[in-house]
Amino acid sequence: MADTRPVLYVVGGGLSGIAAAEALSLGNGRPRKVVLLEARPHLGGRTGSYREAFDGQVHDTGQHLFMDGYVATRRLLKALGTESRLAFLDPFSLYLMDRKNNLSLFEYPLHNGQFGLLSGIMGFSGLSLRSRLSLLRIRGALPERNTSVDHLDARSFLEQSGQTPEAIEKFWELLTVSATNLPTHRVSAALLVSILKESLFSGEGPGTLGYNTVPLSELVGGPALTLLSGRGVDIRCQSSVSGLKIDSGRVTGFLAGKEAVSMGPEDQIILAVPPWSFEELFPVERMNEPLVQNVVRLSEASPILSVHLWFDRPVSVPLISGFSENALHWVFNKDLMMGRSGPGSLPDPLLFDFGYSSPARLFYPATMLSCVVSGAGSLLGHGDDELVGTAFETVKRLSPSAVRRNLVHARVIRDRFATPVFAPGQGMYRPDARSFLSNLWIAGDMADTGLPATMEGAVRSGFHAAEEVERQLERRRFLDR
Ligand SMILES: Cc1cc2nc3c(=O)[nH]c(=O)nc-3n(C[C@H](O)[C@H](O)[C@H](O)COP(=O)(O)OP(=O)(O)OC[C@H]3O[C@@H](n4cnc5c(N)ncnc54)[C@H](O)[C@@H]3O)c2cc1C
């Protein structure tokens, strides 16, 4: 018998498209016919990995950090069978170094709620007492509606809420650029507020950071291919979609590579692509549609720069170290993160902090480190040698042992299109799942989730678009009765 079920197309195999396809494939108890179209040869989108010729291993193109409050992402990873491949810091512990090489630990326990955070802030020696007291004031300054501060940049918001210049330079700047991929003067304050509410001041108590312990391709892309194809999703990689055909208020077809696909009256299509790929999907005569115009306004991208370093002999560094007032923002101990080193290996005796057992507090030997610059626009034009030199110098500041080590290999990765820029006042352009066409839906990290462009925003938007499609199909079924 012919399969008369509507076809549900998802365009884009990044986290948002994977989330949409995963939810649709369950189909509210009714198995759906889902087709996932991805331009690249593999799924995963910006959560990508590559095989490094130097050591033959798979590494991530750029370090991704998770929050324990990434509920949608964790739900998706659970479905993919990889949630256990995330490790979370407990207690929350980060080393932060200022420009004078003062290294301070910002740490709080997770079980003491807001009291734990308060004790962590007061115990943070990287800031003067006055600045620490200003940090405590931020909670009272958070507006009820995040959108009420969307017209402000994060720096103005921080100044208005009584943060000292020292607290902004040494603490908020690093936190903001890392969480939003933009410096405080460029990003909407609404996004900083949403992060603070969801991470530090959520009803569940202050949250913590997590990281993947396997390459992203083994966390997301590979398992998604296995799960979705097992559920009968038709996955077509290397299938770039273009030329949407629009007629009588709905999408009636498109090109997938060179193949013309026509869509039946019940068929639905979710676009889960980044803003810089969005415009190309629409015919020229539809360029003036407000949706297309709005997304074009979001198509400026903020880059992320990663410098992976390999040493001849191990250097001792903490799991994660942040640098304020520095060209380079983070140094990650990749051997520790990926379980190639860890408790049991010998910490640097000079820096070993006796009495504490959390791996995040200790310095561990590693031969591979990853150094990251968020919001890296100004560094993109610099040559590889200069960037590697900057990264090496930063590692030497962190670990005296690095002075006596040689680099045996380095890889510079410039991700020019890392995240969309959500500048002040741009929240209004972020699209909802619904569009001006009855069977076209929108997902992706640009969608109107109120979050910065993150994995969590992408996954939430994918689930949300799938829910809207389900609702639409139910409405149709009800009307057809
Ligand atoms: C280096 C780096 C570090 C990051 N760090 C973090 C972090 O620490 N924490 C965090 O939460 N987030 C981080 N992010 C952001 C996060 O990766 C993204 O927000 C998220 O992965 C976006 O998912 P998406 O599905 O919206 O888009 P994408 O992952 O871009 O997926 C879209 C997919 O659509 C495909 N596509 C595009 N056009 C077409 C077409 N015409 N036809 C078919 N397919 C098409 C693309 O090939 C792509 O696979 C980071 C991003 C980068 C680049």
The ligand as an SDF file (V2000), in Angstrom:
LIG
                    3D

 53 58  0  0  0  0  0  0  0  0999 V2000
   34.1710   27.0490   17.7270 C   0  0  0  0  0  0  0  0  0  0  0  0
   32.7960   27.1240   18.3510 C   0  0  0  0  0  0  0  0  0  0  0  0
   32.6750   27.0630   19.7320 C   0  0  0  0  0  0  0  0  0  0  0  0
   31.4110   27.1170   20.3170 C   0  0  0  0  0  0  0  0  0  0  0  0
   31.3070   27.0010   21.6710 N   0  0  0  0  0  0  0  0  0  0  0  0
   30.0890   26.8790   22.2330 C   0  0  0  0  0  0  0  0  0  0  0  0
   29.9550   26.6240   23.6180 C   0  0  0  0  0  0  0  0  0  0  0  0
   30.9680   26.5320   24.3360 O   0  0  0  0  0  0  0  0  0  0  0  0
   28.7190   26.4880   24.1370 N   0  0  0  0  0  0  0  0  0  0  0  0
   27.5930   26.5830   23.3680 C   0  0  0  0  0  0  0  0  0  0  0  0
   26.4890   26.3910   23.8880 O   0  0  0  0  0  0  0  0  0  0  0  0
   27.6880   26.8610   22.0410 N   0  0  0  0  0  0  0  0  0  0  0  0
   28.8910   27.0110   21.4590 C   0  0  0  0  0  0  0  0  0  0  0  0
   28.9940   27.2650   20.1170 N   0  0  0  0  0  0  0  0  0  0  0  0
   27.7700   27.5320   19.3520 C   0  0  0  0  0  0  0  0  0  0  0  0
   27.0660   26.2490   18.9230 C   0  0  0  0  0  0  0  0  0  0  0  0
   27.9700   25.3550   18.3010 O   0  0  0  0  0  0  0  0  0  0  0  0
   25.9720   26.6010   17.9050 C   0  0  0  0  0  0  0  0  0  0  0  0
   25.1320   27.5930   18.4710 O   0  0  0  0  0  0  0  0  0  0  0  0
   25.0940   25.4120   17.5280 C   0  0  0  0  0  0  0  0  0  0  0  0
   25.8620   24.2690   17.2470 O   0  0  0  0  0  0  0  0  0  0  0  0
   24.2650   25.8090   16.2850 C   0  0  0  0  0  0  0  0  0  0  0  0
   23.4760   24.7190   15.8520 O   0  0  0  0  0  0  0  0  0  0  0  0
   22.4760   24.9660   14.6240 P   0  0  0  0  0  0  0  0  0  0  0  0
   21.7920   23.6910   14.3600 O   0  0  0  0  0  0  0  0  0  0  0  0
   21.6460   26.1520   14.9080 O   0  0  0  0  0  0  0  0  0  0  0  0
   23.3870   25.3840   13.3910 O   0  0  0  0  0  0  0  0  0  0  0  0
   24.5400   24.5780   12.6380 P   0  0  0  0  0  0  0  0  0  0  0  0
   25.2930   23.7310   13.5940 O   0  0  0  0  0  0  0  0  0  0  0  0
   25.2900   25.5830   11.8500 O   0  0  0  0  0  0  0  0  0  0  0  0
   23.7570   23.5910   11.6820 O   0  0  0  0  0  0  0  0  0  0  0  0
   23.1890   24.0180   10.4640 C   0  0  0  0  0  0  0  0  0  0  0  0
   23.4370   22.9680    9.4250 C   0  0  0  0  0  0  0  0  0  0  0  0
   22.7570   23.3510    8.2420 O   0  0  0  0  0  0  0  0  0  0  0  0
   23.5300   22.9660    7.1380 C   0  0  0  0  0  0  0  0  0  0  0  0
   23.0930   23.7780    6.0020 N   0  0  0  0  0  0  0  0  0  0  0  0
   23.2620   25.1000    5.7990 C   0  0  0  0  0  0  0  0  0  0  0  0
   22.6810   25.4770    4.6350 N   0  0  0  0  0  0  0  0  0  0  0  0
   22.1170   24.3590    4.1310 C   0  0  0  0  0  0  0  0  0  0  0  0
   21.3790   24.0990    2.9460 C   0  0  0  0  0  0  0  0  0  0  0  0
   21.1050   25.0650    2.0780 N   0  0  0  0  0  0  0  0  0  0  0  0
   20.9580   22.8270    2.6980 N   0  0  0  0  0  0  0  0  0  0  0  0
   21.2280   21.8180    3.5780 C   0  0  0  0  0  0  0  0  0  0  0  0
   21.9380   22.0180    4.7140 N   0  0  0  0  0  0  0  0  0  0  0  0
   22.3620   23.2670    4.9830 C   0  0  0  0  0  0  0  0  0  0  0  0
   24.9590   23.2590    7.5850 C   0  0  0  0  0  0  0  0  0  0  0  0
   25.8890   22.5150    6.8070 O   0  0  0  0  0  0  0  0  0  0  0  0
   24.9050   22.8340    9.0430 C   0  0  0  0  0  0  0  0  0  0  0  0
   25.3000   21.4870    9.2020 O   0  0  0  0  0  0  0  0  0  0  0  0
   30.2470   27.2660   19.5080 C   0  0  0  0  0  0  0  0  0  0  0  0
   30.3780   27.3520   18.1240 C   0  0  0  0  0  0  0  0  0  0  0  0
   31.6280   27.2850   17.5380 C   0  0  0  0  0  0  0  0  0  0  0  0
   31.7480   27.3700   16.0380 C   0  0  0  0  0  0  0  0  0  0  0  0
  1  2  1  0
  2  3  1  0
  2 52  2  0
  3  4  2  0
  4  5  1  0
  4 50  1  0
  5  6  2  0
  6  7  1  0
  6 13  1  0
  7  8  2  0
  7  9  1  0
  9 10  1  0
 10 11  2  0
 10 12  1  0
 12 13  2  0
 13 14  1  0
 14 15  1  0
 14 50  1  0
 15 16  1  0
 16 17  1  0
 16 18  1  0
 18 19  1  0
 18 20  1  0
 20 21  1  0
 20 22  1  0
 22 23  1  0
 23 24  1  0
 24 25  2  0
 24 26  1  0
 24 27  1  0
 27 28  1  0
 28 29  2  0
 28 30  1  0
 28 31  1  0
 31 32  1  0
 32 33  1  0
 33 34  1  0
 33 48  1  0
 34 35  1  0
 35 36  1  0
 35 46  1  0
 36 37  1  0
 36 45  1  0
 37 38  2  0
 38 39  1  0
 39 40  1  0
 39 45  2  0
 40 41  1  0
 40 42  2  0
 42 43  1  0
 43 44  2  0
 44 45  1  0
 46 47  1  0
 46 48  1  0
 48 49  1  0
 50 51  2  0
 51 52  1  0
 52 53  1  0
M  END
$$$$
